[in-house]
Structure formats: C-alpha cells, structure tokens
Amino acid sequence: LVHMNIFFGGTFIKKENLEEAGIVNPIKLEYYKIKDLKSKNDIFGIEVVKTAYINEEIKVEKASIDKLTNDEKIENSILDILKRNEVTPVILEDVIEDLVKC
C-alpha cells in the first residue's frame, strides 16, 4: 500500500445545474484525501470521483493529484472549495492551478 484514500465528503450535483446543462440523470461527486504512506513527512493529495447514473448504467470518472501539500489544513480547505463548487474530475487540474496562483 503506497497511499491511503480518506473520504472527505460527497454531494449530488444540484438538479437545476444539471437541467441547465441538459442532463436528466443524477450525478454524484465524492472527494477524498490521499495520504502518502511511503513518505516520512505528511504529504497529501486529493481525488475526485464522479458517478453518473444513466438508466441502468453507472459511469465512473476519477482524477487525482498526488503530493499537493504537506499541510492538512490547506488540503481540507481545497477539498471544501472543490465540494462547494461541485468540481468534477475533468476540470480538477485547472481548478487546482487557479487555486495555487491565488
């Protein structure tokens, strides 16, 4: 085991946001802390998992960023921002780049 994923929080994308985009199926987003177990120091990353329920089919997308920070408070703040803004895996890297610039 190289790293451990710890559930941070989850949400369903708001119905009005889905309808605005022409999507009728529910979409669940989950956010995880990634803790590097190999490192002597605490090193944290994040993972976003999107689950779309389309009729009888379940589609899952994932994206993660390892070794993002060594400060768990910063990691929690980032995860909170991602969850509040319903950030999906496909735009995770762009959002993180923008947050790092701030």
Secondary structure as UniProt FT lines:
FT   STRAND          3..12
FT   HELIX           15..20
FT   TURN            21..22
FT   STRAND          27..36
FT   STRAND          44..54
FT   TURN            55..56
FT   STRAND          57..69
FT   HELIX           72..84
FT   TURN            85..86
FT   HELIX           89..91
FT   HELIX           92..101
//
